[in-house]
Amino acid sequence: MPTLQYVQPTEGQKELMQKFRDKYETLLNDINGMEINQSRGLSLAKTKLEESAMWLNKAITEND
């Protein structure tokens, strides 16, 4: 059941969340290292990456 309250992740969930945070961080570093001009599209890509990480963490803590 969905909740708006904070859900304390288990140790296993924390480990899984950190695994994916590291992957997201690598991807973000790769994006930041690209030699492309700043643009709205680039800003949106970074925002969506952050958003995706947030939703994945929520999915992990909701999945027992």
C-alpha positions as CSV (number, residue, x, y, z in Angstrom):
1,M,0.0,0.0,0.0
2,P,1.4,3.4,-0.9
3,T,2.5,5.7,1.9
4,L,3.6,9.3,2.1
5,Q,5.6,8.6,5.3
6,Y,9.3,7.8,5.4
7,V,10.1,4.1,5.0
8,Q,13.3,3.0,6.8
9,P,15.1,0.7,4.3
10,T,16.5,-2.6,5.5
11,E,20.2,-3.2,5.4
12,G,19.8,-5.3,2.2
13,Q,17.8,-2.5,0.6
14,K,20.4,0.1,1.6
15,E,23.1,-2.0,-0.1
16,L,21.0,-2.3,-3.3
17,M,20.2,1.4,-3.2
18,Q,24.0,2.3,-2.9
19,K,24.8,-0.1,-5.7
20,F,22.5,1.8,-8.0
21,R,23.6,5.2,-6.7
22,D,27.1,4.4,-7.7
23,K,25.9,3.5,-11.2
24,Y,23.9,6.7,-11.5
25,E,26.9,8.7,-10.3
26,T,29.1,7.1,-12.9
27,L,26.6,7.9,-15.6
28,L,26.2,11.5,-14.4
29,N,30.0,11.9,-14.3
30,D,30.1,10.6,-17.9
31,I,27.5,13.1,-19.0
32,N,29.3,16.0,-17.2
33,G,32.5,15.0,-19.0
34,M,31.0,15.2,-22.4
35,E,32.0,18.2,-24.5
36,I,28.6,19.5,-25.4
37,N,27.1,22.9,-24.8
38,Q,24.8,23.5,-21.9
39,S,21.2,23.3,-23.0
40,R,17.7,22.8,-21.7
41,G,17.9,19.2,-23.0
42,L,21.1,18.5,-21.0
43,S,19.5,20.0,-17.9
44,L,16.4,17.9,-18.4
45,A,18.5,14.8,-18.9
46,K,20.3,15.4,-15.6
47,T,17.0,16.1,-13.8
48,K,15.4,13.0,-15.2
49,L,18.5,10.9,-14.1
50,E,18.0,12.3,-10.6
51,E,14.3,11.6,-10.7
52,S,14.9,8.1,-11.9
53,A,17.2,7.4,-9.0
54,M,14.6,8.7,-6.5
55,W,11.9,6.5,-8.0
56,L,14.1,3.5,-8.0
57,N,14.8,4.0,-4.3
58,K,11.1,4.2,-3.6
59,A,10.5,1.0,-5.6
60,I,13.2,-0.8,-3.6
61,T,11.8,0.2,-0.2
62,E,8.2,-0.7,-1.3
63,N,9.3,-4.2,-2.5
64,D,9.5,-6.6,0.4
